[in-house]
Amino acid sequence: MPSVINAALGPRFQAVLASAWISKHAAAKYVQDYVRQVQAESKASGNATREPIAFAPPIQVQVLNVAEGSSYEALDAINGGEDSLFHARIKQNLVYGVADGVGGWNESGIDPSIFSRTLTAFSADAAQRTFLLHDSDETDPKDIMRRAFAGMRFDGVPAYGSATELVMSLSLATGRLRTAQLGDSTYVVLDGQQRAKFVAAEQQHRFNMPYQLTIPPIDDSGRRVGKSAGEEEEESAQFFRPRVQDEGSAVAKEARRLVDEDDFADLSSVGFDTPADAREDSHMLAHNEVVVAATDGLFDNVRVEEVERLAERFMQAINSKKQGAKSSHTADLFGGLAYSVAAQAVANYIQNDLRSPFAERAKLAGYNFSGGKPDDVTVMLAWVRETARVHAEEQIREMQPKL
């Protein structure tokens, strides 16, 4: 009975958030070692039949239960190559998203990973600073993107370059998902049978030129800033978080005023994209539906149908184990889905003869391209569940006789 009362008082929904990421540099090293291992194994075994060596890239995975009473810690950036992600909880909202640094800046001596990680750090901070009068009020992902980008501009952090960004806000009170998408980081909503009921389109100016947020690498004297030519990119590149300030100080108040009043006119007047250009959407989610959000490293290489098949296989396994497994075990299985989706992207983009989604779009644009497109891969999967149903399943499991 207490669990039923708690379910009634708490949010109607809860979620499992599973994130997985791997940089293209880490993937390339693994693939190189994997090929050598396969070749050595083949040479050693001769004609003898042996079990194939499992393809298991070193993909990082994080799984969180986002529910009333569950421990939660926000994340503002990752070491994902030029990709980054964030998630934060504000009252009954789960806010999360991905950013992808534009790699072309490497040619100008600018490290794109610093920009994307700084952008997600400011996004997480903007989400956590959102004022909501009621617990059930919803956060606005486009406003979070706006305040994060404006904050980067006025905080004076030396993060230059460009990045695409996708910001998502899931209301655990209503099950409503709100999105703000700028660029080619996209998402798919899968129904309870793991079939796509919505596929977000890329936001491109033209082929392979996505909308992006930009801070030009020019200092106050007009000089270009960045790393020296030929300097190698480091996997552990730094990033910048918002400066800690006394909220009541004059400096903090002025910073908030600048952020609130920033209309990005200086950028839009010269043709740069701004948060005002982000595409907004909204979806009412139901029990057992899954949202797959990712940078372009996923959907450039993996078709939606492949994601559906993987989700179907894992969700069937999860449903078959619900009666005898703890919720933490089913969450771990869901983390396996996130890993498998990211691994599928790596497996696809190393195939030179693959008719990848990117290759097909390139052909339509008049370019000759075949195979997958090596890239950083970052995915975030949100599994939405009705709290009352979850508690009912737990009660049924507790009532079953222990064998």
N, C-alpha and C positions, 0 to 999 in steps of 0.2 A: 504493500500500500504506500509506504513513503516514497518509493520511486515514481509511482503514478502521480502523487501530489507534486513532486519536484518537476516532473515533466510538464505538468499543467502550469506551474509558475515560471518555468524557464522558457527559453526560446523554442519555437515550434520545430526548428530544424537544428541539426548539427552536421558537421562535415569532417571528412578525412582529407587532409591536404598532403599530397605526395609530390615531391619535387625531385627531379633528376637532371644532372648536367655533366657534360664532359667537353673539354676544349678540343679543338681540332688538332692541336699539338700533342696532347696526351693520347688522342685516338690514333694519330699517325704513328706514334712510337709503339703503341700496343699492336697495331696491325703489322708493322714491320717485324716485331718480335714473334707474332703469331705465325706469319708466313714462314719464317725461319724454322720455327718449331715444327710446323706441319711438314716442311721439306725434310727436316732431319728425321722425323718419325717415319716418313714414307721410305726414306733411304734405308733406315735401320730395319724396317719390317719386311722389305722386299715384297713378295706376293702374299704374305700372310694377312689375314683379315684382322683389323683392330678397330676398337671403338674410336670414332672421330673425336678430335680434340675440340672441346667446347669453345665457342666464340663468346668471350666474356670480357668486354672492354671495362676498364676501371672507371665506371660511372659512379659519381657521388649521388647518394639518395638520402633524402630527409622525409620522414613521415610524421605527421602531427594529427592528433585527435583534437578537433576544435569543437568542444562541447562544454556545457555548463559544468563547472567543477573540475575540469581537466586543466592541468598545468599548461601554460603557454608562454613562449618567449618569442618576441618578434625577431625577424632577420632582415637586415638592410642591404646586404650585398653578398656575392659569392665570388670565388675564384673560378670563373667559367670561361677563361679566355677573354674574348671581347663581349661575351654575354654576361648579364647579371640578372638577379631576381630579388624580390623582397616580399615580405608578408607582414601584416600587422593586424591586431584586433582592436577595434574601438567599439565599446559597448556590445551590441548584438550584430556587429558587422565584421566580416572577414575581408580585409582589403589585401590584394596581392597583385603581382604583375611581373613582367619581364622587360628587359631593355637589351638592345643589341647595338654595340658600338660600330660605327661605319668604318670598315677596314681601310678604305681609301686614304684615310688620314695618315696611315703609316708612311706613305710616300712623302709626306710633308714633315716627317719627324714628330708627329703627334701620336701618342699612345691612345687608341680608342677605348681600351678597357678602363682607363681612369675616368673617362667621361661617363660611360654606361654605369659603372659602379657608384660613382658619385650621384648620378641621377636616381638610381634606386634607393640610395641612402637618404636623399632628400625626399623621395616619395614616401618612404616609410615614416619619416619624421612628420611630413605634412599630414599623412593619414592619422597618426597618433595625436596630432594637435588639432584635429577637427573638432569643432564644438557641436555637440548634439544635446538638445534639451532633454529628450526622452531616450530611454534605452532602446526603444524600437525604431527610432529615427534612422533613416538611411544616409550613408555617406555618398558623396558625388565624385565618381572617379575622374571626371574631366576637371573638376575644381582641384582635386589632389594633384593631378598632372600640372595644372597651371601654377599652383602655389609652389610645387617642388622645383619647377624650371625657373620661376621668378626668384625663388630663394637662392638657387645656384648663381644666378646673375648678380644678385645684390650682396651675397655673402662674401664675394671677392675670392672664391676658391680658384686656384689655377687649373681648372679642368676645362679643356678646350676640345673642340671637335664636334661630332654629331652622334646621335643614337635614335633608333626607333624606340617606341615604348607602347606597351599595352598595360593598362591599369584596369583592374576588375574589382568590383565590390559586391559581395554576397551578403544579403540580409538573412541572418538566421531567424529573424522574427517572421518573415513572410516567404522566404525562398526566392526572392527576386534577385536576379543577377543583373547588375548594371556594368557597362563596359565603356571604356574610352580607348580608341585604337588610333595610333599615329604610325603608319608605316606597314611593314610586311610581317610583323609579329602578329599572329592571328590565333583563332581558337575555333573549336568545334564543340557543340553541345550534343551529347549522346543521350537518348531516351533510356527507359528502363530495360529495353531489350538490346541496348548497345548499338542502336542505329542512329545515324546522324540526323537530327531534326533541325539543326542550323549549322551552317558553315560560313564563317566570316571571310569575306574577300580581302585580298591584299589592298593596301592603299598606296598606289604607285603613280608617280608623274609620267613615267614611261617604263619600259622593261628594265628591271634591275636598278631602278632609281626610286626607292621608296621615300615617302614623306619622312621627315626626320627633324628632331630638335637640334639646333646648332648654336654654339657659342664660338664665334670666330676667334682664332688664336692670335689676337692682337692686343698688346699691352697699351698702357696709357701713352707711351711715346710713339706708338704706331709700329713697333718692332714685332716681328713674328716670334712666337715663343714655342718651345717644344724640345724634345730630346735631340741630341746631335745626330747628324746623318750617319747611318751605319750602326747605330746603337741597337743592340738586340732587345727585343721585347722580353720581359720577364713574366713568368707565370704569376709571380707574387706582386705584381704592380700595385702601387698604392692607390688609395682613393680618399675622398674627403667627405667628412660628415659635417652637418650644420654646426656652427659654433655654439657653444653653450653660453647663454646669456641670462642675466637676471631679468625675468619676464616683466618686472615693473620698472626697469631702467629706461631712461630716455632713448638710449641706443636701440634697445629691443623694440620699443614702441615705434621708432622711426623705421626700423627694418620691416615691421609688420605693415606700416603704411605704404612703403615702397612696393612690397610684394602685392598688397591688395590693389594698388593703383596701376600696376604694370599691365599695359595693353600690348606690349611687344611691338609697338609701332615702328621702332627703329629696325627691327628684323623683317617684319612683313613688307615694309616700304622698299626693301632691296631684294625681295623675292624669297626670303627664308620662310620655312613652315613654322608655325607656332601651335601651342596647345589649342588655340581657337579652331584649328583645322582638324582636330581629332574627330573621328567618327564615333558617335554615341549609339548605343543600342541597349535593349532591356529584354530580359527573358524570365518568365516565371518557371521555376524549376520544381520538379516533383520528386518524391521518394525514389531513391536508387538511381537517379540520373547523374551523369558524369560530365564534367567540363574539362576539355583538354586544351590548355593554352600553351603556346610555344613560340620561340623565336623561329626565324625562317629556316634554320638548320634542320628542323623537323619536316615541315610541310613542303620544302623544296625537294625532299628526298623520299618521303613516305606519303602514299595516297591515303585519303580518308578511309577507303575500304580496308586498308591494312590495319589502320588504327581500330576500326570496328571489329575486325576479326580478333585482334589481340585482346581488346576489352571484353568481348564475348567469352573468350576462353578463360580469362582470369576471373571475371565476375561469376561465371558458372562454378568455378572452383571455390570462390568465396562463399557463394550461396549454399554449396554442398557441405561446407564446413561450419556454417553458422551454428548448427544445433549442438555441436560438440566442442566448439573453440571459443576462447575468450576473445573479446573485442579487439585486444591488442594483437592477437594472431591474425584476425581478418584484416586489420590495418596494415600489418606487415605484408600480407598477400597483395594488398592494393599498392604498396610500395614496389612490389615486384612488377606490377603492370607499368608503373612509371619507368622503371629500369628497362623493361622490355621495349617500350615505345622508343626510348632514346637509343637503345642498342640497335633497333631496326633501322634507324636513320644512319648510324655508322655502317652497318652491314650493307645498306643500299648505296651509300655514296662512294664506296670503294669499288663498285662494279662499273667498269668502263662501258659496257654494252647495255646498261639499264635505261629503259625509257622513263626517266624520272619526271616528276611534275615540272621541275625546273627546265629540263631539256625540252619538254613539250611547249612550255611558254616561250623559250628561246626561239624555237622553230617558228612559232606564230609571229614573233617579232622580227623574223628574217635572219636569225643567227644560226650558225651550224654548231650545235653542241650536242654531245651524247654522254650518257652515263650520269652518275650522281654528282652532287656539288659538295665537296668537302667543306665543312664549316663547323663552328661551335654549335653544340646542341643543348638547349635548355627547355625542359618541359615542366609544367605544373598541372597536376590533375586534382580536381576537387570532386569528391564523391559526396553527394548530398543525401541525407537520411532524415526521416521524420523522427523526432525524439521519442514520441510515444511508441512508435513501432520498435525502435531500438530497445527501449525499456521492456516492452512486451516480450521480445525475443530473449532478453536476458532472464526474465522471470521464468519463461518456459524452460530455458536451459538449466536454471537452478532447481526446478521441480523434477527434472528427469532423474530417475534412479541411477546412482553411481554403480557402474559395473566393475 
